Amino acid sequence: MTGLDWPGLMRAGIHGLGLKPHEFWALTPAELWLLLGPEAGEMPMNRGRLDDLASRFPDQESGDEDG
């Protein structure tokens, strides 16, 4: 995966679906994918991809903020 096609997604959401910019940016990727329908293909961020990212970039405790 090389990243998201933001210009394409914005065209699909704002021009194709008639969303206002603030409506587009308020959507989650899953909501946008659902609105775009089956033509959108497979959702790029599924549970398997999320698990892969979480294992590659685990949360780390930052410790005491006061030093």
TAJONOR-V659612 format. One record per helix or strand of 2 or more residues. SS is the DSSP state (A for helix, B for strand). FROM is the first residue (numbers start at 1). LEN is the number of residues. Records with the same first field share a line. If there is no record, write none. Layout:
SS->FROM-LEN ; FROM-LEN
//
This chain:
A->6-11 ; 21-6 ; 29-8 ; 38-3 ; 47-10
//
